[in-house]
Amino acid sequence: MTFEETLEKHLTAVRTRDLESFLETVAKDGTLTVILPNGRLLGEFSEIEELHHDWFGDGDWRMHYEVVSTHEAEGFGTALLKVRYLDVDAHGDPYEMHYFLYLVFEHRGGEWLLIHDQNTTFEPS
């Protein structure tokens, strides 16, 4: 699979809440880091998997994104997305969040695997 195909598989898995397909696109050897919009850093694969299991199991959220840019170099591919995220809080009140999502994939063993996922919020203009 090419970098672009892997990126599309990854984003489709998130959009459709398909944990199995999502996990096929990520590194499971401890090299994956996730930085959440609140700044929390996740580095243990088990906590990343658990977070996505719980998140995908929540049917309230919707995520709309625009791919701002992609770049592929020898052994690495990156994607920058602009995201509009809609959800409800613990009290059932709706909220909206805007963030940049930066993804880094590494080509290893004939496949592309996500090794870095960073979310940075911003105020829309």
C-alpha positions as CSV (number, residue, x, y, z in Angstrom):
1,M,0.0,0.0,0.0
2,T,1.3,3.5,-0.8
3,F,1.6,6.3,1.7
4,E,-1.5,8.0,0.2
5,E,-3.5,4.8,0.4
6,T,-2.5,4.2,4.0
7,L,-3.4,7.8,4.9
8,E,-6.9,7.3,3.3
9,K,-7.3,4.0,5.1
10,H,-6.3,5.6,8.4
11,L,-8.7,8.5,8.0
12,T,-11.5,6.3,6.8
13,A,-11.0,4.1,9.9
14,V,-11.4,7.1,12.2
15,R,-14.4,8.5,10.3
16,T,-16.1,5.1,10.4
17,R,-14.9,4.2,13.9
18,D,-13.3,1.0,12.7
19,L,-10.8,0.1,15.4
20,E,-9.4,-3.0,13.6
21,S,-8.6,-1.0,10.4
22,F,-7.2,1.9,12.5
23,L,-4.9,-0.4,14.3
24,E,-3.6,-1.8,11.1
25,T,-2.2,1.6,10.2
26,V,-0.4,2.4,13.5
27,A,3.0,1.3,15.0
28,K,2.4,-1.1,17.9
29,D,6.1,-1.3,19.0
30,G,6.2,1.6,21.4
31,T,7.2,4.2,18.8
32,L,3.8,5.8,18.4
33,T,3.2,9.0,20.3
34,V,-0.2,10.8,20.5
35,I,-0.6,14.4,21.7
36,L,-4.2,15.2,22.5
37,P,-5.7,18.7,22.0
38,N,-5.4,19.3,25.8
39,G,-1.6,18.6,25.6
40,R,-1.8,15.2,27.2
41,L,1.0,12.9,25.8
42,L,0.3,9.2,25.2
43,G,3.2,6.9,24.5
44,E,2.1,3.5,25.7
45,F,0.4,1.5,23.0
46,S,-2.1,0.0,25.4
47,E,-3.4,3.4,26.5
48,I,-3.5,4.6,22.9
49,E,-5.5,1.5,21.9
50,E,-7.9,1.9,24.9
51,L,-8.4,5.6,24.2
52,H,-9.4,4.8,20.6
53,H,-11.6,1.9,21.6
54,D,-13.5,4.1,23.9
55,W,-13.6,7.1,21.5
56,F,-14.8,4.9,18.6
57,G,-17.4,3.4,20.8
58,D,-18.9,6.9,21.5
59,G,-21.5,7.6,18.8
60,D,-21.9,11.3,19.6
61,W,-19.0,12.9,17.9
62,R,-18.5,14.0,14.3
63,M,-15.2,15.0,12.7
64,H,-14.9,17.0,9.5
65,Y,-11.5,17.6,8.1
66,E,-9.6,19.2,5.2
67,V,-6.2,17.9,4.1
68,V,-4.0,21.0,4.1
69,S,-0.9,19.3,2.9
70,T,0.9,15.9,2.5
71,H,4.6,15.3,2.0
72,E,6.4,12.1,1.3
73,A,10.2,11.7,1.6
74,E,12.3,8.6,1.7
75,G,10.9,6.5,4.5
76,F,8.5,9.1,5.9
77,G,5.2,10.6,5.0
78,T,3.4,13.5,6.8
79,A,-0.1,14.9,6.6
80,L,-1.5,18.1,8.0
81,L,-5.3,18.4,8.4
82,K,-7.6,21.1,9.6
83,V,-10.3,19.6,11.7
84,R,-13.7,20.7,12.9
85,Y,-14.8,18.4,15.7
86,L,-18.4,18.3,17.1
87,D,-19.4,16.4,20.3
88,V,-21.4,16.6,23.4
89,D,-19.9,17.0,26.9
90,A,-20.7,14.9,30.0
91,H,-23.9,17.0,30.6
92,G,-25.1,16.4,27.0
93,D,-24.3,19.9,25.9
94,P,-22.9,20.2,22.4
95,Y,-19.5,21.8,21.8
96,E,-17.3,22.4,18.8
97,M,-13.5,22.3,18.6
98,H,-11.1,23.3,15.9
99,Y,-7.6,21.8,15.7
100,F,-4.7,21.0,13.4
101,L,-4.0,17.3,13.2
102,Y,-0.4,16.4,12.2
103,L,0.3,12.8,11.3
104,V,3.7,11.2,10.7
105,F,4.0,7.8,9.1
106,E,7.1,5.7,8.7
107,H,7.7,3.2,5.9
108,R,9.0,0.0,7.4
109,G,8.8,-3.6,6.4
110,G,6.9,-2.8,3.3
111,E,4.1,-0.9,5.1
112,W,3.4,2.6,6.3
113,L,2.7,3.0,10.0
114,L,1.7,6.0,12.0
115,I,4.3,7.0,14.5
116,H,3.2,10.5,15.6
117,D,-0.3,12.0,15.9
118,Q,-0.4,15.6,17.2
119,N,-3.6,17.7,17.8
120,T,-3.2,21.4,18.3
121,T,-6.3,23.5,18.9
122,F,-6.9,26.9,17.4
123,E,-9.7,29.6,17.4
124,P,-11.4,29.8,14.0
125,S,-11.3,33.1,12.2
